[in-house]
Amino acid sequence: MREGVLIKVGQNLKRDVGLEESARADSGDKRYELSARFRVRGHWRNQAIGKGRLDRKLIWIKPFVKGPSMAELVERNYRVE
C-alpha cells in the first residue's frame, strides 16, 4: 500500500493498482484483469444521450468498490492540489 500519493488534477494517471496483464489465447489480444479490490471515488460523467448519441448530459456516478469480490481491498490516500 502506498501512502500519500500525489495526483495533480488534469495529469494522465498510470494504471497500476490491482491490474494484471494477460494474453487472450484465441485472438492474441492483450487484456487487463483485476486482481485486487479498490474504491472508486464519486465523479461526474458526460453521458451521451439522444438520437445518434449526439447530445450530452452531465450525470453523477456514486462511489463504489471495484474488483473481484474475494480479493484484498487496496486502500490509497490521495491529495489533490
N, C-alpha and C positions, 0 to 999 in steps of 0.2 A: 504494500500500500504506500502510495506517495502522499506526503503531507505538503500542504501549501502550494499546490500547482498554480502558477500564474498564467492566466489566459487574458490576452488583450482582445477586446471586442473588435471584430472585423478581420481578425487574422485567420488563416487556414489552420485547422486542427489536425493533428496526426491521429489516425485511428489505431490505437494500440491496446485499449482496455478490453480484455476478455474476448479477443478475436483470434481465431486460428485459421490459417490459410490451408485449404485442401483442394486437390485437383479432382475434377469430375472424371470418372473412368470412361463414361460414354462419349463425351464431347471434347475432352481435353481442356475445357474452360476452367479457369480458377474461380473459386468462390470462397466466401468467408463464413465461418460458423462460430457462433458464440460459445465460449467455454466458461463464462462467469456471468453472474447477475450483477446489474448495476442500476442505479436510479437515473431516470431521465427527467430533467427539470422541466417545469412548465414553460411553454413557449408559444409564440404567435406563428401561424401558418397562413400564407397567402394562397387559399384554396381556389382551384379552378372550378368554375360553375357555368351553367347555362349551355345553350346550344353551341356545339363545337368546342366547349370548354374555353371560350374566349374571354369570359368575364372573370373577375377575381373577387373573393370575399375573404376578409380578414377573420380568422377563427382562432380561439384559444385552445391549445392542447394541454390537458391536465397532466400533472406529474404522474409518472408510473414507473414500475420496475420492469426491466427488460432482461431477457436471457432465460436459459433452461431452469425449470423450477427446482431441481435438485442441486444446482451449482452454488458455489460460495458467493455471497454478496460482497462486492468490492465497494468500499466507501472511498470517496475522493472529496477533498476540500478545494473549493475554487475561490479565488479572489479576483474580482472584476474591477478594473480601473477605468 
